[in-house]
Amino acid sequence: MNARRVAQLLGNWRRHGSRHGAADLAAGLRLLILDGRIPVGDALPPERELAAALDVSRTMIGAAWERLRADGLVVSRRGAGSWAALPVGRGIGDHPQTADLIDLARAVPPAISGISAAAEAVLPRLAAELSSHGYYEQGHPELRERVAHRYTERGLPTTPDQILITSGAHLALTMVLRLFVGPGDRVLVEQPTYPNAIEAVRGAHGVPVPVAMTDDGWDLDGIEATLRQVAPRLAYLIVDFQNPTGHRLDAAGRERLAAAFRRARTPVVIDETHVELDFTDSPPLPFSAFGGDLVLATGSGDKSHWGGLRTGWIRASADLISRLTAVRRGLDLGTPVFEQLVLAELLAVSPDPLLERRALFAAHRDALVTEVRAQLPDWRFAVPDGGLSLWCELPAPVSTRIAAIAQNSGVRVVPGSFFTPHGGMERWLRVPYTQPVDVLREATRRLAAAAASVAESGAPIAENGLIPVT
């Protein structure tokens, strides 16, 4: 973790005119370590190098290190340097807990109604499985059939041999990366995009190549130009309620992009984890309907039913599914049978619980929209037709500082820089609406207080749109 990368991740961490620079710096570093953006065990840059990268004194770096050492987040040894750590008993992603902590860092809903009933209903089928070895490399036949049927219902005829069940959609992406991407290979991604996808690309030793989203959605010309000029080995897109922007690509855009990927012979992963959280009555056809054998769709029951099931899938050609099944042997040997049976049961029963879930989160979205417009009237956003969050544009590039101050006030949010491969996007903040309405009201109040605190610091905007780090 070199000094330049730490400076990129920190973004605009310092309140202009603040006399507590070490505290501001420690707060920004604390956020990065607890969210795993600075991995535990990684060596931190020397004080001199970090001071130069941030244009601050070594004294300030040393004072920030002392604060983090007191919290157990930095460990130092004379002659060996300093590295990121976690206090005993705390895991990555955990933040200091308070009785009224509101976690808006994870855009993940609680379980759908009917999970317990589904678990009870599959117990007899589980008993029948106990005499077998329990390994299904491609996935349990019952769940593969249910997932294939759901694609057919959406207008894309699919057979079970085109489905590979995985332990979540994230593992599905990891499998595809292992199949297609080697060290140094370029992977086209949206900017902003899902942070864990960026880390998965880096984990495969690939190079993420971002194409910026526009206010209206995808820069189709930019994606086509990138395919011609960069020749990426793979692409990764979220075309249904994109995370974090909430945009959905229309049918014409899907057809155009699918044609571009075919011309370039570039395989594309389409992340469909939000596709079932649709508040409209007229969804477009799945992207795979336009793209042929070069499209690999990934999905899961995490957002639609419950993240605790950790059950996802890949929909692709039968040939690619066979190749991916061979690849998975280096990662895992199959997905737990019980969870597969539970999700199969949930997909087979009445759709009413899912319809109720959509209606609930549409109401949550409307409540959050009302609160943000009332308490933060200078924040701009588009109201999404589905998904789980608002992508808010701030009047100044201060999202990292707002996130740090809000965390100290008992609400966790993720700044825009987390959704980019190389930092930036400090004018943006993701605010999920997965919490109950009364919690969303309180969270918005705390965010408004944090934003007011930053504004009161009198931070000026430089000519290039950035707050100078001094």
Secondary structure, DSSP 8 states (H G I E B T S, - for coil): --HHHHHHHH-S-S-TT-S-HHHHHHHHHHHHHHTTSS-TT-B---HHHHHHHHT--HHHHHHHHHHHHHTTSEEEETTTEEEE---TT--TT-----TT-EE-SS------TTHHHHHHHTHHHHHHHTTS----SS--HHHHHHHHHHHHHTT----GGGEEEESSHHHHHHHHHHHH--TT-EEEEEES--HHHHHHHHHTT-EEEEEE-BTTB--HHHHHHHHHHH--SEEEE--SS-TTT-----HHHHHHHHHHHHHHT--EEEE-TTTT-B-SS-----THHHHGGGEEEEEESTTTT-GGG--EEEE--HHHHHHHHHHHTTT-S---HHHHHHHHHHHHS-SHHHHHHHHHHHHHHHHHHHHHHHH-TT-B----SBSSEEEEE-SSS-HHHHHHHHHHTTEE-EEGGGGSSS---TTEEEEE--S-HHHHHHHHHHHHHHHHHHHHTT----TTS-----
